[in-house]
Amino acid sequence: MLPTSLLLTCHPQDQAECRRIIQRTLDEILRTFSNSKAYEGLIPQDLKKAIRLETLLPDEGLGFDRVLAQMVDRIFPNLLRPSSCDYMAHLHSSVLLESIAAELILTVFNQSMDSWDQSPAATEVELEVIRHLCALYGYSTSETDTAKCAGWDTAITKGSVADAVDAGASGTFTSGGTQSNLMGLLLARDWFCREKLHHDVRQHGLPDNYRRFRIYASEISHFSMEKSAHLLGLGYDAVVKVPVDACQKMDSQALQRLMRADIEAGNLPFCVVGTVGTTDYGSIDQIREISELCQRYEVWFHADAAYGSGVVMSSKYASRVAGLALADSITVDFHKMFMLPISCGVFLLKDRRHFESLVFHANYLNREEDEEEGYTNLVGTSLQTTRRFDALKVWISFQTRGKNGWSELITTSIDNAQYLYGQLSQLSDFEVVTRPEISSVVFRLNLGDDAVSNQRNKQIRRILLHQHGIVIGQTERQGRVYLKFTLLNPLITREKLDGLIALIESLK
Ligand SMILES: *Cc1c(COP(=O)(O)O)cnc(C)c1O
């Protein structure tokens, strides 16, 4: 016999049970936030013991209350709490309060974004959010009827990507930056094959000369470039790593030299990726210089702004990412600087017609006649089929906080990084790699000898984690170990940063 409360329905007893378990869960969650630490400090071996289960699937169910008690006992206390001001390791943020409510809403209704009949209002919300995001990042969304039905063929007869902008921009929500970058490189490759090689890669697979295809990205670009090149059948060798300058930005002259040399050698450059906020340093590649080179050599320009996309929200610092709209496609992440729950990413495309590569009509899901009758099936612009209603989180938090509220949040974290850089630069024990452009500061204790310094910096990170519940990042550059503060949390104060510097100094 089925249990009485299974799903949330119109029946009062289902609603009462739903309210009860959500309320109890929330109470226990709130109790977990009993101190300001990021992590309770357990080492992996002890954590394994705490988590070990006799069986995942007992013969008889325990009932929700006992399961909750078990979680409260073993799991909740040992979860990382990213809202802690002691957490500054990665581009991994806490979540804004209103987005917790947004997650509840989108889970309860569980819309699936692949077809209109699985997500009527949600599809329209996503379209509306994407339209406004295109405008926020400077893309034109003018959408003429001819553009709408023109399809791929008109896009290719129009010439270079740079010319084909008047169809209006579009975009899609993704699982994050990795997927958005894959989409950028995929559409770039398909455009290049059709436009330059008159080859339909979607139908026929890679052309014979695929080993000559080249993608350019800085040596500190995100590893999703290599992963994408692998997935696209081109392999890591297709990714040309361009050196960075002392500010950790792609050296545009080196980029030009490398592209020219490749062309002379008979290779086929088809895409340059500019990183707008590198994962480690937050350094921003020269958007305008890259764009000019892309136009000159007629290659696709993809901007990986997974980190830097948040900077547009700061009235003080937005100019640092000016020119993003010069890119043919942009990766935006909302689960980093924007502090929305994982997952929440966006891929923006300057000319919507390039999405044509992804359209596949299935009779059971997205019939061609649907589009003609005004039903949008978003599966046509996504790599995923079943997909979450993540757009709601952006809608709710943008509307809740407004331009001014958002500007303050982002400005505060960037200001904090400037402050930390200023303080560390004055101390002789510390060495800072570069002045931050966004909110990451990469530094190390310099004890003279490199091997000694490396050892000590690594130890300090472990001591902070297990003895102080403080989580900071670590990276490497030219054989030296560096520590990293990623200051996404606007609640971090200057006093807090001063205290951390003093603590690290005391551990030297
Ligand atoms: C984080 C990051 C990514 C990957 O994004 P995910 O959302 O983690 O998939 C890509 N590029 C850059 C520059 C990043 O910082």
The ligand as a Gaussian input file, in Angstrom:
#p B3LYP/6-31G(d) Opt

LIG

0 1
 C       35.271000      28.479000     -12.979000
 C       35.724000      28.740000     -14.333000
 C       35.277000      27.964000     -15.403000
 C       34.446000      26.731000     -15.200000
 O       33.176000      27.052000     -14.760000
 P       32.265000      25.964000     -13.996000
 O       31.041000      26.761000     -13.720000
 O       33.022000      25.567000     -12.776000
 O       32.032000      24.847000     -14.934000
 C       35.660000      28.329000     -16.672000
 N       36.458000      29.391000     -16.869000
 C       36.921000      30.151000     -15.868000
 C       37.806000      31.322000     -16.171000
 C       36.568000      29.843000     -14.552000
 O       37.052000      30.578000     -13.545000

